[in-house]
Amino acid sequence: MGEKTFGKGLIQSLFELPDGAGLAITVAKYETPSHSDIHKLGIEPDKLVVQEPISYQQIGTKDDLQYEAAIELLTGNSVLANAG
């Protein structure tokens, strides 16, 4: 539910070296349950719900179309219909 994910699929550990430099090493990767690599590909949702950027205060409100669609999918009811 939502939009295609960014595709960040690698997990890195950061190490500080004695001379002050740093080293990033890939230690794991994210996969789907069927073991498909998502790095740089992302995941397409089962249901596309396009959302223009909203403010932090709007998350989980009627302005959050993805939240509204998820609640409706999970409950079979509109959140606004149950308010009040």
C-alpha positions as CSV (number, residue, x, y, z in Angstrom):
1,M,0.0,0.0,0.0
2,G,1.5,3.3,-1.0
3,E,4.2,4.1,-3.6
4,K,7.3,2.3,-4.9
5,T,10.0,2.2,-2.2
6,F,13.3,3.9,-2.6
7,G,15.3,0.7,-3.0
8,K,17.8,1.0,-0.1
9,G,18.7,-2.7,0.3
10,L,22.1,-2.7,1.9
11,I,23.0,-2.6,5.6
12,Q,26.4,-1.1,6.4
13,S,28.6,-0.9,9.6
14,L,30.8,2.1,10.1
15,F,34.2,1.8,11.6
16,E,36.5,4.6,12.8
17,L,40.2,4.0,12.0
18,P,43.0,5.0,14.2
19,D,44.1,7.9,11.9
20,G,40.6,9.4,12.1
21,A,39.5,8.1,8.7
22,G,36.4,5.9,8.4
23,L,35.4,2.7,6.7
24,A,32.0,1.5,5.7
25,I,31.5,-2.2,5.1
26,T,28.3,-3.8,3.8
27,V,27.3,-6.5,6.3
28,A,23.9,-7.6,5.1
29,K,21.1,-6.9,2.5
30,Y,17.4,-6.7,2.6
31,E,15.4,-9.2,0.5
32,T,11.8,-10.0,-0.1
33,P,10.4,-13.2,1.5
34,S,11.0,-14.9,-1.9
35,H,14.7,-13.8,-1.7
36,S,14.6,-11.2,-4.4
37,D,17.2,-8.4,-4.0
38,I,15.5,-5.0,-3.6
39,H,18.7,-2.8,-3.8
40,K,18.3,0.0,-6.3
41,L,15.0,-1.6,-7.5
42,G,12.6,-0.9,-4.7
43,I,9.3,-2.7,-4.1
44,E,6.1,-2.0,-6.0
45,P,3.1,-2.0,-3.7
46,D,0.1,-4.3,-4.3
47,K,-2.1,-1.1,-4.2
48,L,-0.7,2.1,-5.5
49,V,-1.7,5.2,-3.5
50,V,0.0,8.3,-4.7
51,Q,0.6,10.9,-1.9
52,E,1.9,14.4,-2.4
53,P,4.3,15.5,0.3
54,I,2.6,16.3,3.6
55,S,3.8,17.8,6.9
56,Y,4.8,15.8,9.9
57,Q,1.6,17.1,11.6
58,Q,-0.6,15.7,8.8
59,I,0.7,12.1,9.1
60,G,-2.2,9.9,10.3
61,T,-4.9,12.5,9.5
62,K,-7.4,12.8,6.7
63,D,-4.7,14.5,4.7
64,D,-2.7,11.3,4.7
65,L,-4.1,9.3,1.8
66,Q,-1.9,6.3,2.3
67,Y,-2.9,6.0,6.0
68,E,-6.5,6.4,5.1
69,A,-6.3,3.6,2.4
70,A,-4.4,1.3,4.8
71,I,-7.0,1.7,7.5
72,E,-9.8,1.0,5.0
73,L,-8.0,-2.1,3.8
74,L,-7.5,-3.4,7.3
75,T,-10.9,-2.6,8.7
76,G,-13.1,-2.5,5.6
77,N,-14.3,0.9,6.9
78,S,-13.4,4.5,6.2
79,V,-11.7,6.2,9.1
80,L,-13.8,9.3,8.5
81,A,-17.0,7.3,8.5
82,N,-16.1,6.1,12.1
83,A,-15.1,9.5,13.4
84,G,-17.7,11.1,15.6
